Amino acid sequence: MTRTPRHDVVVVGAGIVGLATALELRGRGLTVAVLDAERAVAAHQTGHNSNVIHSGLYYRPGSDKARLAVAGRDETIAFCRAHDLPHRVGGKLVVATEPEELPRLAELARRGRANGVECRELEPAEVRRHEPAVRALAALHVPGTGVCDFRAIAAKLAELLVARGGELHLGRAVRRLTRRRSDVVVHTDPGDLLGGAAVACAGLRGDELARRSGCEPGVRIVPFRGEYAGLRGAAAGLVRELVYPVPDPALPFLGVHATRGMDGSVHVGPNAVLALAREGYRWSIVRPRELAATLAYPGLHRLARRHWRHGVAEVHGSLSREALAARVRRMLPDVRAADLEPAGAGVRAQAVRPDGALVDDFLFVTDEEPDGKAGPTVLHVLNAPSPAATAALPIGREIAARLTGDHRTGVAR
Ligand SMILES: Cc1cc2nc3c(=O)[nH]c(=O)nc-3n(C[C@H](O)[C@H](O)[C@H](O)COP(=O)(O)OP(=O)(O)OC[C@H]3O[C@@H](n4cnc5c(N)ncnc54)[C@H](O)[C@@H]3O)c2cc1C
């Protein structure tokens, strides 16, 4: 009889969070296997995002997002330099275009400074020196923000993991994780694996996997698609680096921004519309059972009741190029609808509580034996939206520290 393969830790998900975690665990001398349902790494959020190396400006001081984004920015840049991966640190502008946005811009500067992020308020004339085509009443310049290619970073993490003796199994979906004595059984169709512990970094399917594994996550992942449009021809010359609107504190992930990517092309987006399947990258991708479960979730009803106006505007912006152009024109008045062409989409895995609140911070839930009995640990990553790609390296270190009980080597709280 063949023995079930066993590793110190099994990681579910070969997105940037799972891979960073696995590499960190391997670096601590543990045997590790990473499993992903898809045939390539970074197939979902990690491979479909804005590729912005965030600075840590937006997040509530003291939150995990603030702490890990600030550390992650530096580490992402250092990782790209060390492995000769594409990146550029050209800074970004957050621009206020209406008087009511000025106090929010000031609050953003305060938050940024509290998080240790370098930023400077600019008058309109200074804004034009940075971004000549931008119209603004005022702006905040954040020189430390950059762009990179998170898919390339994930591919490098996977390469390093395998080179250092870790295993990577692609095309292998995990059905559920169950605890048995001192091991976690990782159930997959071609056969089970055993882990001394398991970490589930399953992105859009994180809550589903937790529930199937007997851990009630207390949240539901609601998939919000973010669509991008490219600026065609001469219109691409209207943006030098990154131009962002002032975020709405109630819905911080809303706000179409303009980004010059590593290949020189300029994208505007992402918007935020309810995806009709967890991996619903287009309106035409519909999974009726998944959609019915999302629509039946009381948390979504409460969220929709609170923010239905935003929801309607986002759908309008998705269906009408003119509506999207009008939004962009608030910051970049020379952009016309004819300048925009579809440029793909990503789907955010956003955890929503039953009361309709969006989970703001990263959420890691450790499923252990009740009553402190000894037994294997399963750690579920249940909310890792933006800036988790930027923060992936310190997130991986933090998860590894929690798993090995070595908090000294985690990021200091
Ligand atoms: C539109 C958009 C824009 C964004 N912009 C930025 C940005 O500019 N900067 C930034 O820092 N962050 C950004 N983010 C956030 C960032 O992309 C995510 O925080 C990050 O990629 C999360 O990584 P992850 O590994 O947790 O998830 P994912 O990359 O989604 O990986 C999860 C993996 O788990 C696998 N999986 C799921 N279920 C199973 C199963 N049962 N068995 C096996 N495998 C499974 C999936 O196939 C997938 O590969 C953006 C996100 C979106 C959607």
The ligand as an SDF file (V2000), in Angstrom:
LIG
                    3D

 53 58  0  0  0  0  0  0  0  0999 V2000
   -9.2100   44.5300   -9.5730 C   0  0  0  0  0  0  0  0  0  0  0  0
   -8.1650   44.3820   -8.5120 C   0  0  0  0  0  0  0  0  0  0  0  0
   -7.1570   45.3310   -8.3610 C   0  0  0  0  0  0  0  0  0  0  0  0
   -6.1860   45.1880   -7.3660 C   0  0  0  0  0  0  0  0  0  0  0  0
   -5.1250   46.0520   -7.3280 N   0  0  0  0  0  0  0  0  0  0  0  0
   -4.1310   45.8320   -6.4420 C   0  0  0  0  0  0  0  0  0  0  0  0
   -2.9600   46.6330   -6.4640 C   0  0  0  0  0  0  0  0  0  0  0  0
   -2.7730   47.4680   -7.3450 O   0  0  0  0  0  0  0  0  0  0  0  0
   -2.0130   46.4280   -5.5020 N   0  0  0  0  0  0  0  0  0  0  0  0
   -2.1670   45.4730   -4.5320 C   0  0  0  0  0  0  0  0  0  0  0  0
   -1.3010   45.3560   -3.6730 O   0  0  0  0  0  0  0  0  0  0  0  0
   -3.2510   44.6760   -4.5130 N   0  0  0  0  0  0  0  0  0  0  0  0
   -4.2160   44.8210   -5.4630 C   0  0  0  0  0  0  0  0  0  0  0  0
   -5.2880   43.9970   -5.4780 N   0  0  0  0  0  0  0  0  0  0  0  0
   -5.4030   42.9590   -4.4640 C   0  0  0  0  0  0  0  0  0  0  0  0
   -4.5060   41.7590   -4.7650 C   0  0  0  0  0  0  0  0  0  0  0  0
   -4.6200   41.3450   -6.1030 O   0  0  0  0  0  0  0  0  0  0  0  0
   -4.8910   40.6370   -3.8130 C   0  0  0  0  0  0  0  0  0  0  0  0
   -4.8970   41.1610   -2.5120 O   0  0  0  0  0  0  0  0  0  0  0  0
   -3.9080   39.4640   -3.8400 C   0  0  0  0  0  0  0  0  0  0  0  0
   -3.6520   39.0750   -5.1610 O   0  0  0  0  0  0  0  0  0  0  0  0
   -4.4760   38.3310   -3.0380 C   0  0  0  0  0  0  0  0  0  0  0  0
   -3.6550   37.2000   -3.2470 O   0  0  0  0  0  0  0  0  0  0  0  0
   -4.1530   35.7760   -2.7840 P   0  0  0  0  0  0  0  0  0  0  0  0
   -3.0190   34.8550   -2.9740 O   0  0  0  0  0  0  0  0  0  0  0  0
   -4.7840   35.8870   -1.4360 O   0  0  0  0  0  0  0  0  0  0  0  0
   -5.3790   35.4290   -3.7540 O   0  0  0  0  0  0  0  0  0  0  0  0
   -5.4270   34.8760   -5.2540 P   0  0  0  0  0  0  0  0  0  0  0  0
   -4.3960   35.4820   -6.0940 O   0  0  0  0  0  0  0  0  0  0  0  0
   -6.8430   35.0190   -5.7000 O   0  0  0  0  0  0  0  0  0  0  0  0
   -5.0610   33.3390   -5.1030 O   0  0  0  0  0  0  0  0  0  0  0  0
   -5.9430   32.3790   -4.5550 C   0  0  0  0  0  0  0  0  0  0  0  0
   -5.6220   31.0540   -5.2210 C   0  0  0  0  0  0  0  0  0  0  0  0
   -6.3210   30.0160   -4.5580 O   0  0  0  0  0  0  0  0  0  0  0  0
   -6.6970   29.0630   -5.5290 C   0  0  0  0  0  0  0  0  0  0  0  0
   -7.7890   28.2600   -4.9730 N   0  0  0  0  0  0  0  0  0  0  0  0
   -9.0060   28.6790   -4.5650 C   0  0  0  0  0  0  0  0  0  0  0  0
   -9.7100   27.6610   -4.0610 N   0  0  0  0  0  0  0  0  0  0  0  0
   -8.9240   26.5570   -4.1550 C   0  0  0  0  0  0  0  0  0  0  0  0
   -9.1020   25.1850   -3.8090 C   0  0  0  0  0  0  0  0  0  0  0  0
  -10.2400   24.7490   -3.2260 N   0  0  0  0  0  0  0  0  0  0  0  0
   -8.0900   24.3240   -4.0670 N   0  0  0  0  0  0  0  0  0  0  0  0
   -6.9210   24.7450   -4.6300 C   0  0  0  0  0  0  0  0  0  0  0  0
   -6.7130   26.0370   -4.9910 N   0  0  0  0  0  0  0  0  0  0  0  0
   -7.7060   26.9190   -4.7440 C   0  0  0  0  0  0  0  0  0  0  0  0
   -7.0830   29.8770   -6.7340 C   0  0  0  0  0  0  0  0  0  0  0  0
   -7.0240   29.1370   -7.9320 O   0  0  0  0  0  0  0  0  0  0  0  0
   -6.0590   31.0090   -6.6740 C   0  0  0  0  0  0  0  0  0  0  0  0
   -4.9240   30.7400   -7.4900 O   0  0  0  0  0  0  0  0  0  0  0  0
   -6.2700   44.1010   -6.4780 C   0  0  0  0  0  0  0  0  0  0  0  0
   -7.2650   43.1380   -6.6170 C   0  0  0  0  0  0  0  0  0  0  0  0
   -8.1880   43.2490   -7.6480 C   0  0  0  0  0  0  0  0  0  0  0  0
   -9.1880   42.1640   -7.8490 C   0  0  0  0  0  0  0  0  0  0  0  0
  1  2  1  0
  2  3  1  0
  2 52  2  0
  3  4  2  0
  4  5  1  0
  4 50  1  0
  5  6  2  0
  6  7  1  0
  6 13  1  0
  7  8  2  0
  7  9  1  0
  9 10  1  0
 10 11  2  0
 10 12  1  0
 12 13  2  0
 13 14  1  0
 14 15  1  0
 14 50  1  0
 15 16  1  0
 16 17  1  0
 16 18  1  0
 18 19  1  0
 18 20  1  0
 20 21  1  0
 20 22  1  0
 22 23  1  0
 23 24  1  0
 24 25  2  0
 24 26  1  0
 24 27  1  0
 27 28  1  0
 28 29  2  0
 28 30  1  0
 28 31  1  0
 31 32  1  0
 32 33  1  0
 33 34  1  0
 33 48  1  0
 34 35  1  0
 35 36  1  0
 35 46  1  0
 36 37  1  0
 36 45  1  0
 37 38  2  0
 38 39  1  0
 39 40  1  0
 39 45  2  0
 40 41  1  0
 40 42  2  0
 42 43  1  0
 43 44  2  0
 44 45  1  0
 46 47  1  0
 46 48  1  0
 48 49  1  0
 50 51  2  0
 51 52  1  0
 52 53  1  0
M  END
$$$$
